[in-house]
Amino acid sequence: MNFHHLEYAVSVAKAGSIRKASQKLYMSQPYLSSMIKGLEEELGYRIFSRTAAGIVITREGEEFIKSAKIILLELKKIREMNMDEEEGQLNISCYYASLVMEKFLKFHNASAYKFSDKIKEMGSKDVLESVASGDSAVGIVFFAREKRRNYMKMISELNLFAAEFLKPMQVYAFMSRTHPLAGMSGVKVENLNDYPYVTYNDECSKNYLDVLGIGEHPQLLEVSDRGSFYDVLRSGEYLTSMAYRKQPESGEFVIIPFEDKDMVICSVYVTAKNYQLSKREKDFIEFVREGEVHGSGNSKKY
């Protein structure tokens, strides 16, 4: 038993229905039902009686819910003791994304009060596991449109909440301005096989190559960090594929559209279920979205 189980039981009691509670908690009804059943088995008595009309709280359940509410209230007080110092701190894990890192640095440096912010870059699957374990408060993942169902399944299995982060972005061939293909107006996916290709070595990045159609690339180089990734590209020998909105501002790299494949990258931010974003976390998400049509509360939830 953990605090989440208490929250689930209280939510079901308040909603009067496992179905309604599962919708408020953004989890599947079967999953919530199994959590409640497991809790009852651990306690040795039923909290709810199931009837044709819905659920009814048992006599033992009423006492349990009463105690659970007291425990959760005390937990809230404990969490709020140091809230003034910690509620503004960002603790983010993110897939290797230049846009997010650039925005993170600008946001951090612009803070009137210097918070001890944290950001860790890793593969998208590792991001989800980082949030699920409590190591990160907010995670940001990117994935090919074709893999949406796979990611939503992983998010659900890890009992996480997800909402749209950025609008879908087009994928381009990405390379140094000194690369042999840099002057082309368009390239075909098969052209990528003719030049050394660099990718991150996490499982999701490598699976993405199969979606793109170059899973058997003959000259593949895998790296584990963004610094090495860009150093390799600066050599002018390697290229890669990347989601972008417009040509990079630095002029050091160029993007070239694919003529034969329409690739789109989607993104979501994830948190633990029932986690409430702090004002500064919300401000950061909106700061990264700057220039996009995103109103407060209009993010698509998954």
Secondary structure, DSSP 8 states (H G I E B T S, - for coil): --HHHHHHHHHHHHHTSHHHHHHHTTS-HHHHHHHHHHHHHHHTS-SEEEETTEEEE-HHHHHHHHHHHHHHHHHHHHHHTTHHHHTT--EEEE-S-HHHHHHHHHHHHT-SS----EEEE--HHHHHHHHHTTS-SEEEEEEEGGGHHHHHHHHHHTTEEEEE-S--EEEEEEEETTSTTTT-S-B-GGGGGGS-EEEE-SHHHHHHHHHHT-TT-TTEEEESSHHHHHHHHHTSS-EEEEE-SS--TTSSEEEE-BSS---EEEEEEEEETT----HHHHHHHHHHTTTS---TT---B-
